Amino acid sequence: MFTVRKADQLEMDVRVQMSRIFADGFSQWLGYFSKDKEQIARAFAHMFNLDQFYVAVAGDKVAGMAACSDGTSLSVKLNKKELREHLGLYKGSLAHMFLKKEFETPLANPSPTKCSIEFVGTAAEYRGQGGGSLIIGHILEAAPYREFLIEEVADTNIPAMRLYEKMGFKEYKRTTIPPKRAGKIGINHIVSLKQVK
Ligand SMILES: CC(C)(COP(=O)(O)OP(=O)(O)OC[C@H]1O[C@@H](n2cnc3c(N)ncnc32)[C@H](O)[C@@H]1OP(=O)(O)O)[C@@H](O)C(=O)NCCC(=O)NCCS
């Protein structure tokens, strides 16, 4: 049903579809900036460095995506002007300031044999149909690295935790969220996972 391709090697423009997956799957980061997911999708479509992304496609639809970045190049790059254009001066500027820190942090101790898997998402209508497993499996097979990291997974994100466990990732670090904040955001721990071939 799905074929996995490098996002920069497709004839069609995949940015808006990827951004819709992002808007839907990462709404916990984005709700403050707009409740309108289409507006979020338009605002962030520019940010994907397509050469870092793999996508699962079904016909002309992007069903899922994941980046694999070795730290020499980032998976995404936020543009303040684009964010301001779509979210307004105030929220666009805040989005740039806060999300840049979250999304553009380079891999600690980068190495040519190590990559960070990021921005894993499946479009809502394709979830539970094997797309996420197919992309992660493809990256583990095809990407030229020995060590694969998934650095920040919310312990309460059961679909993601199960997907990564199923694909052979093991926990190597767990950061506890202070109880007051944990109650507010519904996350108790941030889990870091890895797999070495
Ligand atoms: C996490 C996510 C990418 C999974 O993608 P998917 O394409 O639905 O995954 P798959 O269909 O390949 O499922 C793989 C495994 O994940 C687990 N899984 C998937 N959805 C699940 C759910 N709703 N509940 C429990 N486990 C689930 C299962 O173990 C499944 O394996 P199985 O079908 O053999 O039992 C998807 O739910 C998503 O986009 N979530 C929002 C964005 C997100 O949280 N990304 C991860 C950030 S770290």
The ligand as a Tripos MOL2 file, in Angstrom:
@<TRIPOS>MOLECULE
LIG
   48    50     1     0     0
SMALL
NO_CHARGES

@<TRIPOS>ATOM
      1 C1          3.2880    7.3530   16.3580 C.3       1 LIG1
      2 C2          2.7930    7.2350   14.9250 C.3       1 LIG1
      3 C3          3.8560    7.8490   13.9900 C.3       1 LIG1
      4 C4          2.5950    5.7570   14.5720 C.3       1 LIG1
      5 O1          2.4260    5.6550   13.1700 O.3       1 LIG1
      6 P1          1.5470    4.5080   12.4770 P.3       1 LIG1
      7 O2          1.7680    4.6390   11.0110 O.co2     1 LIG1
      8 O3          0.1650    4.5490   12.9870 O.co2     1 LIG1
      9 O4          2.3000    3.2090   13.0380 O.3       1 LIG1
     10 P2          2.1100    1.7050   12.5330 P.3       1 LIG1
     11 O5          0.7680    1.5100   11.8880 O.co2     1 LIG1
     12 O6          3.3040    1.3180   11.7570 O.co2     1 LIG1
     13 O7          2.0990    0.9380   13.9290 O.3       1 LIG1
     14 C5          3.2930    0.4720   14.4860 C.3       1 LIG1
     15 C6          3.0960   -0.0190   15.9000 C.3       1 LIG1
     16 O8          2.8300    1.0900   16.7290 O.3       1 LIG1
     17 C7          1.9060    0.7090   17.7490 C.3       1 LIG1
     18 N1          0.7100    1.5500   17.6000 N.ar      1 LIG1
     19 C8          0.3480    2.3050   16.5370 C.ar      1 LIG1
     20 N2         -0.7940    2.9760   16.8220 N.ar      1 LIG1
     21 C9         -1.1300    2.6360   18.0760 C.ar      1 LIG1
     22 C10        -2.1850    3.0210   18.9500 C.ar      1 LIG1
     23 N3         -3.1280    3.9060   18.5840 N.pl3     1 LIG1
     24 N4         -2.2050    2.4970   20.1990 N.ar      1 LIG1
     25 C11        -1.2560    1.6200   20.6120 C.ar      1 LIG1
     26 N5         -0.2120    1.2200   19.8210 N.ar      1 LIG1
     27 C12        -0.1700    1.7280   18.5830 C.ar      1 LIG1
     28 C13         1.6090   -0.7580   17.5510 C.3       1 LIG1
     29 O9          2.5210   -1.4890   18.3340 O.3       1 LIG1
     30 C14         1.9150   -0.9400   16.0780 C.3       1 LIG1
     31 O10         2.3440   -2.2360   15.7600 O.3       1 LIG1
     32 P3          1.2820   -3.4000   15.4110 P.3       1 LIG1
     33 O11         0.3060   -2.7950   14.4430 O.co2     1 LIG1
     34 O12         2.1190   -4.4670   14.8530 O.co2     1 LIG1
     35 O13         0.6490   -3.7200   16.7230 O.co2     1 LIG1
     36 C15         1.4070    7.9690   14.7360 C.3       1 LIG1
     37 O14         0.5270    7.5340   15.7360 O.3       1 LIG1
     38 C16         1.4870    9.4910   14.7650 C.2       1 LIG1
     39 O15         1.6960   10.1360   13.7440 O.2       1 LIG1
     40 N6          1.3150   10.0990   15.9520 N.am      1 LIG1
     41 C17         1.3390   11.5620   16.0880 C.3       1 LIG1
     42 C18         2.7490   12.1210   15.9350 C.3       1 LIG1
     43 C19         3.6970   11.5330   16.9570 C.2       1 LIG1
     44 O16         3.3610   11.3720   18.1220 O.2       1 LIG1
     45 N7          4.9220   11.2230   16.4980 N.am      1 LIG1
     46 C20         5.9550   10.6580   17.3330 C.3       1 LIG1
     47 C21         6.7570   11.7220   17.9690 C.3       1 LIG1
     48 S1          8.0470   11.0210   18.9650 S.3       1 LIG1
@<TRIPOS>BOND
     1     1     2 1
     2     2     3 1
     3     2     4 1
     4     2    36 1
     5     4     5 1
     6     5     6 1
     7     6     7 2
     8     6     8 1
     9     6     9 1
    10     9    10 1
    11    10    11 2
    12    10    12 1
    13    10    13 1
    14    13    14 1
    15    14    15 1
    16    15    16 1
    17    15    30 1
    18    16    17 1
    19    17    18 1
    20    17    28 1
    21    18    19 ar
    22    18    27 ar
    23    19    20 ar
    24    20    21 ar
    25    21    22 ar
    26    21    27 ar
    27    22    23 1
    28    22    24 ar
    29    24    25 ar
    30    25    26 ar
    31    26    27 ar
    32    28    29 1
    33    28    30 1
    34    30    31 1
    35    31    32 1
    36    32    33 2
    37    32    34 1
    38    32    35 1
    39    36    37 1
    40    36    38 1
    41    38    39 2
    42    38    40 1
    43    40    41 1
    44    41    42 1
    45    42    43 1
    46    43    44 2
    47    43    45 1
    48    45    46 1
    49    46    47 1
    50    47    48 1
@<TRIPOS>SUBSTRUCTURE
     1 LIG1         1 GROUP 0 **** ****
